[in-house]
Amino acid sequence: MTADFDLAAIGRGLAFKGALGNVDTALDATDAIVITAAPGTGKTTLVPPLVANRVEGRVIVTQPRRVAARAAARRLASLDNSNLGDRVGFTVRGERSMTDETRIEMVTPGVLLRRLMDDPGLTDVGAVILDEVHERAIDTDLLIGLLGEVRQLRDDIVVVAMSATVDAERFAAVLGDSDPAPIVSHDSVAHPLDIRWAPPPGDRMDERGVTPGFLRHVAQVAVDAHGHEPDTDILVFAPGAREVSVIAMHLRDDVRDADVLELHGQAPVREQDRAVSERGAGQQTRIIVATSIAESSLTVPGVSIVVDSCLSRVPMYDSGRGMSGLVTVSTPRASAVQRAGRAARLGPGTVIRCVDERTFAAAPAFGTPEMLSTDLTDAALLLACWGAPRGEGLRLPDALPATAVARAETALQALGAVDAQGKATALGHKLARIPADPRLARALLDGAELVGSRVAAEVVAAVNDDIRADDADLDATLRALRDGRHPQHRSWSREVDRFTRLAGRANGSTRADSVGLIVALAFPDRIARRVADGVFQLASGTRAGVAGELAGGEWLAVADITRATSRVAAGTGAVIRSAAALDEESALVAAKHLTTDRIEATFTDGRVVARREKRVGAIVRSSVPVSVKAGVETEAAVRRALQARGLDLFEWAESAVALRSRLALLHRVIGEPWPSMSDDALLARLDEWLAPEMSALAAGKSVSKIDLTSALRRLLPWPEAVAFDELVPERLRVASGAMIRVQYSLHDDVNPSAVVAVKLQECFGMLESPRVAGGRVPVIFHLLSPGGHPLAVTADLASFWAGPYAQVRAETRGRYLKHPWPEDPYTAVATAKTNRRLAAEKGD
């Protein structure tokens, strides 16, 4: 039997050693616990061997990044005085150091997720420790949900979640059964931390991203700090690998007596190892420039000064442009506190923040969980393969956002990876076992048949690992990788070998645009065509800019695109970061499901103008005018135009407006079967009332010739339509015998009304005000002077004659002496004639 780990020797000098008894006690009572302690206290080093001493089987420890998994394994093996890969090993994408005797295995969450697809019961595993759960990486969040179901299958597996922050209650609630899982907290001695502020003279960011001036400022702050304390190691935080490289370049130019190292996921493994190792006796002090990787998941020993740019790069999905990308944001204050804590891990330290206090206070308190802000296609496929489509039934730290899940499921259905119910297909299970985005996995399999397994694997390996392309030229980057001139050649080569094996043996024919074809197979919606110098239209509808040699190409397959407003974006709001040349034939092969050949119609000067357009998504390949003839295509074009422009497309005659108003009043006051006259309702029933007119439009008839009055009459309900003119008459007879037009309220008026505008003298003797709609709506009389000017408004004629009439008579009859103004309107003759005309008629 393998000897236990010597916790006393391993934990020598580590603060978390004092909490091991509490961890033991908690594990005696339950098989799921949450541990919270500050970064650098030793929980990642001490908890795995403690758990390994308690359980049968291997202990799996997840680290959110590959470099952290390698470093944690290497450090624990060193403290255990064993060779890496013997008792302690690691497995990350493309690299493994393990034996059958390995007791503790450090892995990335993605490795464990795919292992669960093959072995849902985690055979031979005694415990899983999820480290850095506070970072809220999507893979870690998913593991919490899946491991909850594993624990229902197995009552002997231990699950531990470890966090560097105090948000432990959330994870305790998810991991617990009927009650929350116990929390073991460890408060280490807080060494004094001197906080300084070094705001830049200019902006940190502009429309192009992080400004060169700000990066120079961060480097200068580190140079000054080194000048004051030349024997102290310094840790500099930058938002991304590019900024790390720029700051490191400035430091190497300005500092000769320090070793400047880069620490990020794309840095050579040897340099990563040097950055996270103890500085040996006689070695130069170090200035380590790192991304957020060093916030909590990695310990950089010997550091007592931190220089913080207070910027971070986070994944974000842009729903408006339909693209994912990394976005630079202000570092959340909680993360900035963790960064600062790296300086005071072992003694007094200093943090220099390259912002002012007001800017720091305006930053968000916490970061957004990756699950709520990024593309969920890969996660949705894994959940479908697990048997929990859309995460249904899983206890997750946060519910998956419904809109993002639906978008991911649509993408997976297009790949053939899930069915209409969201369940994984046989192809979906196959794609899930390929450690890449499902779209890249599908491109690997399909592309191998077209260009050969090796070429397809080379492209997928480069895109999947987000290898930066100079001037966005992926073809040039692939040439550098193949020739060994690219710094990531070795890691890329390992990935290529692995993807080649997964693709199987296929000997497609190499073609000039092989790289572009594979990218296009993965992301057909990102196929792009040039519309101006340096500006490309993507099949998705987005426009983006690109510089360099790619700017003059005709077709591109875009591997990576990001939001930006730099000069390169050329006003589009997006920049192509990686792409390869493509020819039109390959574009049609890759995007055959997006290709259309149809008649497009527009209304110009009131008439249908048709063009035959061939498209790839939003890209117009050709557009030629065609004669307008009635048919399926032209009628479909008319429908699209109607849906786009609505009923305002037509010229509404007065009779059509009147009929619509009458029908609308009946719908409002009576309801069914009288139909709604709203725009939405009419557009939804086009086939019931407008079909002949749409056919006429499709045949070239002008909209000015369309009779909407006759069309609307098709919506009259039968047999109720027999009473239509009685319920809402077009004209109303007044006392003079005249038939006066009734003005009904417009179709969208929420207060239905019927109005008659008539000369006051024509209503003498009318004692009862008429009503319409079966007596439900009183007619409102606008009583006019003989000259047609308004005198009074009433819905109760009897009350008007009894009261206001006398005042109206007194004020008005002097101006209209030729017309009758009787004192008794009840018995007077209703007329539109003058007094002389009336007298003449009596004389006759």
C-alpha positions in Angstrom: 0.0 0.0 0.0 1.3 3.5 -0.9 2.4 5.5 2.2 0.4 8.4 3.3 1.4 11.9 2.5 3.5 13.6 5.3 1.3 16.6 6.0 3.7 18.0 8.6 6.5 18.1 6.1 4.4 19.4 3.3 2.7 22.0 5.4 5.8 23.5 7.0 5.5 27.2 6.9 2.1 27.3 5.3 -0.7 29.2 7.2 -3.4 26.8 6.2 -1.7 24.0 8.2 -3.6 25.3 11.3 -7.0 24.6 9.7 -6.3 20.9 8.8 -8.0 19.7 12.0 -11.2 21.5 11.1 -11.1 20.0 7.6 -10.7 16.5 9.1 -13.6 17.1 11.5 -15.9 18.3 8.8 -15.1 15.3 6.5 -15.8 13.0 9.4 -19.4 14.2 9.4 -20.1 14.6 5.7 -18.7 13.9 2.2 -19.1 17.4 0.8 -17.5 20.6 2.3 -16.6 24.1 1.3 -13.2 25.6 2.2 -12.5 29.3 2.1 -9.1 30.9 2.7 -7.1 33.7 1.3 -4.8 33.1 -1.7 -1.3 31.9 -0.9 -2.2 30.4 2.5 -1.5 26.8 1.2 -5.0 25.3 0.9 -4.2 24.0 -2.7 -1.0 22.4 -1.4 -2.4 20.9 1.8 -6.0 19.9 1.2 -5.4 17.3 -1.6 -2.9 15.2 0.4 -5.1 15.4 3.5 -8.1 14.1 1.5 -5.8 11.5 -0.3 -4.9 10.1 3.1 -8.6 9.6 3.9 -10.1 8.1 0.8 -9.6 5.0 -1.4 -8.9 5.9 -5.0 -7.4 8.9 -6.8 -8.0 12.5 -5.8 -8.8 14.7 -8.7 -8.0 18.4 -8.2 -9.3 21.0 -10.7 -7.4 24.2 -11.5 -9.1 26.7 -13.8 -5.9 27.1 -16.0 -3.4 24.7 -17.4 -0.4 26.6 -16.1 -1.9 26.5 -12.6 -2.5 22.7 -12.8 1.1 22.1 -13.8 2.5 24.4 -11.2 0.3 23.0 -8.4 1.3 19.4 -9.3 5.0 20.3 -9.5 5.0 22.1 -6.2 3.2 19.4 -4.3 5.5 16.7 -5.8 8.5 18.7 -4.7 7.2 19.1 -1.2 6.4 15.4 -1.1 10.0 14.6 -2.3 8.6 12.5 -5.1 9.0 12.7 -8.8 6.4 14.5 -10.8 4.0 11.9 -12.2 4.6 9.4 -9.5 2.4 10.2 -6.5 1.4 13.6 -7.8 0.7 14.2 -11.5 -1.3 16.4 -13.8 -3.3 16.2 -17.0 -4.1 19.2 -19.1 -5.0 19.7 -22.8 -2.1 18.3 -24.8 0.1 17.3 -21.9 0.1 14.6 -19.2 2.5 13.4 -16.4 0.9 10.4 -14.8 1.3 6.8 -13.8 -1.1 4.1 -12.6 0.2 4.8 -9.0 -0.6 8.5 -9.1 -2.6 9.4 -6.0 -3.3 13.1 -6.7 -4.0 14.3 -10.2 -4.3 18.0 -11.1 -6.5 18.7 -14.1 -8.3 21.6 -15.7 -12.1 21.5 -15.4 -12.5 20.9 -19.1 -10.5 17.6 -18.8 -12.7 16.4 -16.0 -15.9 17.3 -17.8 -15.0 15.2 -20.8 -13.8 12.4 -18.6 -17.3 12.4 -17.0 -18.8 11.9 -20.5 -16.9 8.6 -20.7 -17.1 7.6 -17.0 -20.1 9.1 -15.3 -19.4 7.2 -12.1 -15.7 8.3 -11.9 -14.5 4.8 -11.4 -11.4 4.6 -9.2 -11.8 8.2 -8.1 -12.2 8.7 -4.3 -12.5 12.5 -4.2 -12.9 15.6 -6.4 -11.5 18.9 -5.2 -12.8 22.0 -7.1 -10.3 24.8 -6.6 -10.9 28.5 -7.2 -14.6 28.1 -7.5 -15.0 31.8 -6.7 -13.7 32.6 -10.2 -17.0 31.3 -11.6 -15.5 29.7 -14.7 -18.3 28.1 -16.6 -16.6 24.6 -16.6 -16.3 24.7 -12.8 -19.9 25.8 -12.4 -21.0 22.9 -14.6 -18.9 20.4 -12.6 -20.6 21.4 -9.4 -23.9 20.4 -11.0 -22.7 17.2 -12.5 -20.9 16.1 -9.4 -24.1 16.5 -7.5 -25.6 13.8 -9.6 -22.4 11.6 -9.3 -22.9 11.8 -5.5 -26.4 10.4 -6.0 -24.9 7.4 -7.7 -22.0 7.0 -5.3 -22.2 7.6 -1.5 -18.4 7.1 -1.1 -17.1 10.0 -3.2 -15.9 13.1 -1.5 -16.4 16.6 -3.1 -14.6 19.7 -1.8 -15.1 23.2 -3.2 -12.3 25.7 -2.3 -12.7 29.4 -2.6 -10.5 32.4 -2.0 -13.5 34.7 -1.2 -16.3 34.8 1.3 -19.1 33.8 -1.2 -18.9 30.3 0.3 -22.6 30.1 1.3 -23.7 29.9 -2.4 -21.5 26.8 -3.0 -22.5 25.3 0.4 -26.2 25.5 -0.6 -25.6 23.8 -3.9 -23.3 21.1 -2.6 -25.4 20.3 0.4 -28.2 17.8 0.5 -31.1 18.8 2.7 -28.9 21.2 4.6 -26.0 23.3 3.3 -22.6 21.7 3.2 -20.3 22.7 6.2 -17.9 25.6 5.6 -14.4 25.5 6.9 -12.9 29.0 6.9 -9.4 30.0 7.7 -8.4 33.6 8.5 -4.7 34.0 8.2 -2.6 36.7 9.8 -3.1 39.9 7.8 0.3 41.4 7.2 0.4 45.2 6.7 -0.3 46.3 3.1 0.7 49.7 1.9 -1.7 50.9 -0.8 -0.4 53.5 -3.2 -2.0 55.2 -6.2 -0.3 56.0 -9.5 -2.9 57.3 -12.0 -1.7 57.7 -15.6 -1.3 61.1 -17.2 -3.6 60.1 -20.0 -6.4 57.6 -20.7 -6.1 53.9 -19.9 -8.2 53.0 -22.9 -9.4 54.6 -26.1 -11.3 53.4 -29.2 -8.5 51.1 -30.1 -8.3 49.3 -26.7 -5.6 49.7 -24.0 -3.5 52.7 -24.9 0.3 52.4 -25.6 0.8 55.3 -23.2 -0.9 53.5 -20.4 1.2 50.3 -20.9 4.3 52.5 -20.8 3.1 54.1 -17.6 2.5 50.7 -15.9 6.0 49.6 -16.9 7.5 52.9 -15.6 5.7 52.4 -12.2 7.3 48.9 -12.0 10.7 50.4 -13.0 10.4 53.0 -10.2 9.4 50.5 -7.7 12.3 48.3 -8.6 14.6 51.3 -8.3 13.5 51.9 -4.7 13.6 48.2 -3.7 16.0 46.4 -6.1 16.1 43.2 -4.0 12.4 42.7 -4.1 10.4 40.6 -6.6 7.6 42.5 -8.3 4.4 41.1 -9.7 2.7 43.3 -12.4 -0.9 42.6 -13.5 -1.9 43.3 -17.1 -5.3 42.5 -18.8 -4.1 40.1 -21.5 -1.2 38.4 -23.2 -0.6 41.2 -25.6 -0.3 43.8 -22.9 1.9 41.5 -20.8 4.3 41.3 -23.8 4.3 45.1 -24.3 5.0 45.9 -20.7 7.7 43.2 -20.5 9.3 44.7 -23.6 9.5 48.1 -21.9 10.9 46.6 -18.7 13.6 44.8 -20.5 14.6 48.0 -22.2 14.8 49.9 -18.9 15.9 47.4 -16.3 19.2 45.5 -16.6 19.6 44.0 -13.1 16.3 42.1 -12.9 14.9 39.0 -14.7 11.7 40.0 -16.6 9.3 37.1 -17.0 6.0 36.7 -18.7 3.2 34.6 -17.1 0.1 33.9 -19.2 -1.4 30.9 -20.9 0.5 31.4 -24.2 3.9 31.9 -22.6 6.4 29.1 -23.1 6.1 26.4 -20.4 9.7 26.9 -19.3 9.1 30.6 -18.7 5.8 29.8 -16.8 7.7 27.4 -14.6 10.4 30.0 -13.8 7.8 32.5 -12.8 6.1 30.3 -10.3 9.2 28.8 -8.8 11.3 30.0 -5.8 14.1 32.4 -6.7 17.3 30.5 -6.1 20.3 31.9 -4.2 22.3 34.3 -6.2 19.7 34.7 -8.9 18.5 38.1 -10.0 15.4 39.7 -8.6 12.4 39.1 -10.8 9.7 41.3 -12.3 6.9 39.0 -13.3 4.3 40.4 -15.7 1.1 38.4 -15.5 -2.5 38.2 -16.5 -5.2 37.5 -13.9 -3.9 34.0 -13.9 -1.8 35.1 -10.8 -4.8 36.5 -8.9 -5.6 33.4 -6.9 -5.0 30.2 -8.9 -1.2 30.6 -8.9 1.2 31.5 -6.2 4.2 33.6 -7.3 6.7 33.2 -4.5 8.9 35.9 -3.1 6.7 38.8 -4.2 6.2 41.8 -1.9 5.3 44.5 -4.4 2.3 44.3 -6.7 1.8 46.8 -9.6 -1.8 46.6 -10.7 -3.1 48.0 -14.0 -6.6 47.5 -12.6 -7.8 46.1 -16.0 -9.0 42.6 -16.8 -10.0 40.8 -19.9 -13.2 38.7 -19.8 -15.2 36.7 -22.3 -18.4 38.3 -23.5 -21.0 37.4 -26.0 -22.3 40.3 -28.2 -25.8 39.3 -29.1 -26.2 42.3 -31.3 -23.4 41.1 -33.6 -23.7 37.5 -32.8 -20.1 37.0 -31.8 -18.1 36.1 -28.8 -14.9 37.9 -27.8 -12.6 39.0 -25.0 -13.5 42.4 -23.7 -11.2 44.6 -21.6 -13.0 46.0 -18.4 -12.1 47.6 -15.1 -11.0 44.9 -12.7 -13.7 44.2 -10.1 -12.7 45.5 -6.6 -12.8 41.9 -5.1 -10.3 40.8 -7.7 -8.1 43.8 -7.1 -8.1 43.0 -3.4 -6.9 39.5 -4.2 -4.1 40.9 -6.5 -3.0 43.2 -3.7 -2.9 40.3 -1.2 -0.2 38.6 -3.2 2.2 41.3 -1.9 1.4 40.7 1.8 1.3 36.9 1.7 4.4 36.3 3.9 5.1 39.8 5.3 4.5 43.5 4.9 3.9 44.4 1.2 3.0 47.2 -1.2 0.4 47.5 -3.9 0.6 50.3 -6.4 -2.7 50.7 -8.4 -2.3 52.5 -11.7 -5.6 54.4 -11.2 -6.9 57.1 -8.9 -9.1 56.3 -5.9 -12.2 57.6 -7.6 -11.8 55.3 -10.6 -11.1 52.4 -8.4 -14.2 53.0 -6.3 -16.3 53.2 -9.5 -15.3 49.6 -10.6 -17.8 46.9 -10.0 -17.6 45.1 -6.7 -17.6 41.6 -8.2 -17.1 40.0 -11.6 -19.9 38.5 -13.7 -20.0 34.7 -13.7 -18.8 33.4 -17.0 -22.0 31.4 -17.4 -24.0 34.6 -17.6 -21.9 36.4 -20.2 -20.3 34.0 -22.6 -21.3 31.7 -25.5 -22.8 28.4 -24.1 -22.6 26.2 -27.2 -19.9 23.9 -25.7 -21.7 23.8 -22.3 -25.0 23.0 -23.9 -23.6 20.1 -25.8 -22.0 18.6 -22.6 -25.2 19.0 -20.7 -27.2 17.3 -23.6 -24.7 14.4 -23.6 -25.0 14.1 -19.8 -28.8 13.8 -20.2 -29.7 17.1 -18.8 -30.5 19.3 -21.8 -30.5 23.0 -20.9 -29.2 22.1 -17.4 -32.7 20.8 -16.4 -32.6 19.1 -13.0 -29.0 20.1 -12.1 -28.2 22.1 -9.0 -26.0 24.9 -10.4 -24.6 28.0 -8.7 -26.7 30.1 -11.1 -29.4 29.1 -13.6 -28.3 29.1 -17.2 -29.7 32.2 -19.0 -32.6 31.0 -21.2 -31.8 33.2 -24.2 -28.2 32.1 -24.3 -29.1 28.4 -24.0 -31.7 28.7 -26.8 -29.1 30.3 -29.0 -26.6 27.6 -28.2 -29.2 24.9 -28.9 -30.0 26.4 -32.3 -26.3 26.3 -33.2 -26.1 22.6 -32.0 -29.1 21.6 -34.0 -27.5 23.2 -37.1 -24.5 21.0 -36.5 -26.6 17.9 -36.1 -25.4 17.5 -32.5 -28.8 17.7 -30.8 -32.3 16.9 -31.9 -35.4 19.1 -31.6 -35.9 18.1 -27.9 -32.3 19.1 -27.1 -31.1 15.5 -26.7 -27.6 14.7 -27.9 -27.4 12.7 -31.2 -24.8 10.1 -31.9 -22.8 12.8 -33.7 -23.2 15.0 -30.7 -21.7 12.4 -28.4 -18.8 12.1 -30.8 -18.2 15.9 -31.0 -18.4 16.2 -27.2 -15.4 13.9 -26.9 -13.2 16.2 -29.0 -11.7 18.8 -26.7 -12.7 21.8 -28.8 -15.6 24.0 -29.5 -18.3 21.8 -31.1 -18.2 23.9 -34.3 -14.4 23.3 -34.5 -14.9 19.6 -33.7 -17.4 19.3 -36.6 -15.0 21.1 -38.9 -12.3 18.7 -37.9 -14.4 15.7 -38.9 -15.9 17.2 -42.1 -12.7 19.0 -43.1 -10.6 15.9 -42.8 -12.5 14.3 -45.7 -11.9 17.4 -47.8 -8.3 18.4 -47.1 -6.9 15.5 -45.1 -6.8 14.8 -41.4 -3.4 16.5 -40.8 -4.3 19.9 -42.4 -7.7 19.9 -40.7 -6.0 19.2 -37.3 -3.4 21.9 -37.9 -6.1 24.6 -38.4 -8.3 23.4 -35.5 -5.4 23.3 -33.1 -4.4 26.8 -34.0 -7.9 28.3 -33.7 -8.9 26.2 -30.6 -5.8 27.4 -28.7 -6.4 31.1 -29.7 -2.9 31.4 -31.1 -2.5 35.0 -32.1 -2.2 35.8 -35.8 0.0 38.7 -36.8 -2.0 41.1 -38.9 -4.9 38.7 -38.4 -3.4 36.4 -41.1 -4.1 32.9 -40.0 -2.4 31.5 -43.2 0.9 33.2 -42.2 0.6 32.0 -38.6 0.1 28.4 -39.8 3.2 28.7 -41.9 5.2 30.0 -39.0 3.9 27.2 -36.8 4.8 24.5 -39.4 8.3 25.9 -39.8 9.0 26.0 -36.1 9.3 29.8 -36.1 6.3 30.5 -33.9 6.9 30.5 -30.1 3.9 28.2 -29.6 5.2 25.6 -32.1 5.8 22.8 -29.6 2.4 23.0 -27.8 0.6 23.4 -31.1 2.4 20.3 -32.6 1.2 18.2 -29.6 -2.3 19.4 -30.2 -2.1 18.7 -33.9 -1.0 15.1 -33.3 -3.9 14.6 -30.9 -6.5 16.1 -33.3 -5.1 14.1 -36.2 -5.8 10.9 -34.2 -9.3 12.1 -33.3 -10.0 12.9 -37.0 -9.1 9.4 -38.1 -7.5 8.5 -41.4 -8.7 10.7 -44.2 -6.7 11.8 -47.3 -8.5 14.8 -48.7 -6.9 16.9 -51.4 -4.9 19.9 -50.3 -6.2 23.1 -51.9 -5.0 26.7 -51.9 -7.6 27.8 -49.4 -7.5 24.7 -47.1 -7.0 26.8 -44.0 -9.9 29.1 -44.9 -12.2 26.1 -45.8 -11.7 24.5 -42.3 -12.4 27.8 -40.6 -15.5 28.3 -42.8 -16.8 24.9 -42.0 -16.5 25.7 -38.3 -18.0 29.2 -38.5 -20.1 29.5 -41.7 -21.8 32.6 -40.3 -18.4 34.3 -40.3 -17.7 33.8 -44.0 -17.0 37.4 -45.2 -16.9 39.3 -48.5 -15.1 42.6 -49.1 -17.5 45.5 -49.6 -14.8 48.2 -49.4 -11.1 48.4 -48.8 -10.5 46.8 -45.4 -14.2 46.3 -44.7 -16.0 43.0 -44.9 -19.6 41.9 -44.7 -20.1 38.7 -42.7 -22.8 36.2 -43.5 -24.2 36.9 -40.0 -25.0 40.5 -41.0 -22.1 42.0 -39.1 -19.5 44.2 -40.8 -15.9 44.3 -39.6 -12.6 45.8 -40.5 -9.2 44.3 -41.1 -5.7 45.6 -41.9 -2.7 44.2 -43.7 -2.7 41.9 -46.7 -6.1 40.5 -45.9 -7.7 43.9 -46.4 -7.6 43.4 -50.2 -8.9 39.9 -50.4 -12.3 39.1 -51.9 -13.5 36.4 -49.5 -12.4 35.6 -45.9 -13.1 32.9 -43.4 -13.0 34.6 -40.0 -11.8 32.6 -37.0 -11.9 35.4 -34.5 -13.7 38.8 -34.4 -14.0 41.3 -31.5 -15.8 44.5 -30.8 -13.7 47.6 -31.3 -13.9 51.1 -32.6 -10.3 51.5 -33.7 -9.1 52.8 -37.1 -8.9 49.2 -38.3 -12.7 48.8 -37.6 -13.3 51.5 -40.2 -16.5 52.5 -38.5 -18.0 49.1 -38.3 -17.6 48.6 -34.6 -15.8 45.3 -35.0 -12.3 44.1 -35.9 -11.2 40.8 -37.5 -8.5 39.3 -35.3 -7.9 36.1 -37.2 -8.9 35.0 -40.7 -7.8 33.1 -43.8 -8.3 33.6 -47.5 -11.2 31.8 -49.0 -12.5 31.4 -52.5 -16.2 31.6 -53.5 -16.5 27.9 -54.3 -15.3 26.9 -50.8 -17.6 29.5 -49.2 -20.6 27.8 -50.9 -19.4 24.4 -49.8 -19.0 25.5 -46.2 -22.2 27.5 -46.0 -24.6 25.6 -48.2 -27.3 25.8 -45.6 -27.0 29.6 -45.7 -27.1 30.0 -49.5 -30.3 31.4 -51.0 -31.4 32.2 -54.6 -34.6 34.1 -54.5 -36.6 37.1 -55.8 -36.3 40.1 -53.6 -38.9 42.8 -54.0 -39.0 46.5 -52.9 -41.6 49.1 -53.4 -40.4 52.1 -55.4 -42.8 54.8 -56.4 -45.7 52.6 -55.3 -44.8 49.5 -57.4 -43.0 46.3 -56.9 -39.5 46.2 -58.2 -38.0 42.7 -58.2 -34.4 41.6 -58.3 -33.0 38.1 -58.3 -30.5 37.9 -55.5 -28.0 35.1 -54.7 -26.8 35.3 -51.1 -24.7 33.6 -48.5 -26.5 34.7 -45.4 -26.4 38.5 -45.5 -23.7 38.5 -48.2 -25.1 39.4 -51.6 -23.3 37.4 -54.3 -25.2 38.8 -57.2 -28.3 41.0 -57.8 -30.0 41.5 -61.2 -33.4 43.0 -62.0 -36.1 40.7 -63.2 -39.6 41.3 -64.6 -42.4 41.1 -62.1 -44.6 38.1 -62.6 -47.1 36.6 -60.2 -45.8 33.5 -58.6 -44.6 31.9 -55.4 -41.4 33.8 -55.2 -42.9 37.2 -56.0 -45.8 36.7 -53.6 -43.3 35.7 -50.9 -41.3 38.9 -51.7 -44.5 40.9 -51.2 -45.1 39.3 -47.9 -41.6 40.1 -46.7 -42.1 43.7 -47.8 -45.4 43.9 -46.0 -44.0 42.4 -42.8 -41.1 44.9 -43.0 -43.1 48.1 -43.8 -46.5 47.2 -42.4 -49.8 48.5 -43.6 -48.4 52.0 -44.2 -47.2 50.5 -47.5 -50.7 51.3 -48.9 -52.5 54.4 -49.8 -55.6 54.3 -47.6 -58.6 55.7 -49.3 -61.1 57.6 -47.2 -63.7 54.9 -47.6 -61.2 52.2 -46.4 -60.3 54.3 -43.3 -64.0 54.7 -42.6 -64.7 51.0 -42.9 -61.8 50.1 -40.7 -62.9 52.6 -38.1 -66.5 51.2 -38.1 -65.2 47.6 -37.7 -62.7 48.7 -35.0 -65.5 50.3 -32.9 -67.6 47.2 -33.0 -64.6 45.1 -32.0 -63.9 47.4 -29.0 -67.5 47.6 -27.7 -68.9 44.2 -28.7 -65.9 42.0 -29.3 -66.2 38.8 -31.2 -67.1 38.0 -33.9 -66.2 41.5 -35.0 -62.5 41.4 -35.9 -59.7 43.5 -34.5 -58.5 46.2 -36.8 -55.0 46.7 -35.3 -52.0 46.5 -37.5 -50.7 43.4 -35.9 -54.1 41.6 -36.2 -54.5 42.5 -39.9 -50.9 41.5 -40.7 -51.5 38.2 -39.0 -54.6 37.5 -41.2 -53.2 38.7 -44.6 -54.4 35.5 -46.3 -58.0 36.0 -45.2 -58.5 39.5 -46.5 -55.7 40.6 -48.8 -54.7 37.5 -50.8 -56.0 38.7 -54.2 -54.4 42.1 -53.7 -51.1 40.6 -52.8 -51.2 38.5 -55.9 -51.9 41.6 -57.9 -49.0 43.4 -56.3 -46.8 40.4 -57.1 -47.9 40.7 -60.7 -46.8 44.4 -60.8 -49.9 46.3 -59.9 -49.3 49.7 -58.3 -50.2 50.1 -54.7 -52.3 53.1 -55.7 -54.6 50.8 -57.6 -55.3 48.5 -54.6 -58.8 48.8 -53.2 -58.5 48.2 -49.5 -62.2 48.9 -48.9 -63.3 45.8 -50.8 -60.4 43.8 -49.2 -61.5 44.7 -45.6 -65.1 43.7 -46.3 -63.9 40.1 -46.6 -63.4 40.2 -42.8 -67.0 40.9 -42.1 -68.4 38.0 -40.0 -71.4 36.2 -41.3 -74.4 36.2 -40.6 -73.7 39.1 -38.2 -72.6 41.3 -41.2 -76.3 41.6 -42.2 -76.7 44.1 -39.3 -73.4 45.9 -40.0 -74.9 49.1 -41.6 -77.6 49.2 -38.9 -75.0 48.9 -36.0 -72.6 51.4 -37.4 -74.3 53.4 -40.2 -72.2 55.4 -42.6 -74.8 58.3 -42.4 -77.4 59.4 -39.9 -80.7 61.1 -40.7 -81.2 64.3 -38.7 -84.5 66.2 -38.2 -84.1 68.2 -41.4 -84.1 65.0 -43.3 -80.4 65.3 -44.3 -78.2 62.3 -44.2 -75.0 63.3 -42.3 -71.8 61.3 -42.5 -70.8 59.7 -39.1 -67.1 60.1 -38.2 -66.0 57.1 -36.2 -62.9 57.1 -34.1 -59.8 55.8 -35.7 -58.9 52.1 -35.4 -56.2 52.6 -32.8 -58.3 55.0 -30.5 -58.8 53.4 -27.1 -62.0 55.5 -26.5 -64.4 54.5 -29.3 -66.7 57.3 -30.5 -69.2 58.3 -33.2 -69.4 62.0 -34.2 -71.9 63.9 -36.4 -71.0 67.4 -37.4 -74.2 69.2 -38.5 -75.7 72.7 -38.5 -77.6 73.4 -35.3 -80.7 74.5 -37.2 -81.0 71.0 -38.8 -81.5 69.5 -35.4 -84.5 71.5 -34.1 -87.1 69.2 -32.7 -84.6 66.3 -32.0 -85.2 65.5 -28.4 -83.6 62.1 -28.2 -79.9 61.7 -29.1 -79.3 58.6 -31.3 -76.9 55.8 -30.4 -74.9 53.3 -32.5 -73.5 49.8 -31.9 -76.8 48.5 -30.7 -77.3 51.4 -28.3 -73.9 51.0 -26.7 -72.3 54.2 -28.0 -74.0 57.6 -28.0 -73.5 59.8 -31.1 -71.7 63.0 -30.2 -73.2 66.0 -32.0 -70.8 68.8 -33.1 -73.4 71.6 -33.6 -72.2 74.1 -36.2 -73.2 77.6 -37.1 -74.7 78.3 -40.5 -71.2 79.2 -41.6 -69.8 75.9 -40.5 -68.1 77.1 -37.3 -68.4 75.0 -34.1 -70.9 76.2 -31.5 -71.4 73.3 -29.1 -70.6 69.6 -28.5 -73.2 67.4 -26.9 -74.3 63.8 -26.6 -77.6 64.8 -25.0 -79.7 67.0 -27.3 -82.6 67.4 -24.9 -80.3 68.8 -22.2 -78.7 71.1 -24.8 -82.1 72.6 -25.9 -83.1 73.0 -22.2 -80.0 74.9 -21.2 -76.9 75.9 -23.3 -79.0 76.7 -26.4 -80.3 79.9 -25.0 -76.8 81.3 -24.5 -75.6 80.0 -27.9 -78.7 81.7 -29.5 -77.9 85.0 -27.7 -74.3 85.0 -28.7 -74.7 83.9 -32.3 -77.9 85.1 -33.9 -76.6 88.6 -34.4 -74.1 87.3 -36.8 -76.5 85.0 -38.6 -79.7 87.2 -38.9 -80.8 85.5 -42.1 -81.2 82.1 -40.3 -83.8 81.0 -37.8 -83.1 81.2 -34.1 -86.4 80.3 -32.5 -86.9 80.7 -28.7 -88.6 77.3 -28.7 -86.3 74.8 -30.5 -88.5 71.9 -29.6 -91.3 72.8 -32.1 -89.3 74.7 -34.7 -88.9 73.4 -38.2 -85.5 71.8 -38.7 -83.9 73.3 -41.7 -80.7 74.3 -43.4 -82.5 77.2 -45.2 -82.5 80.9 -44.5 -85.6 82.8 -43.1 -86.3 84.4 -46.5 -86.2 81.0 -48.3 -88.5 79.5 -45.6 -90.9 82.5 -46.0 -90.9 82.1 -49.8 -91.8 78.5 -49.6 -94.7 79.3 -47.2 -95.9 81.9 -49.7 -95.9 79.4 -52.4 
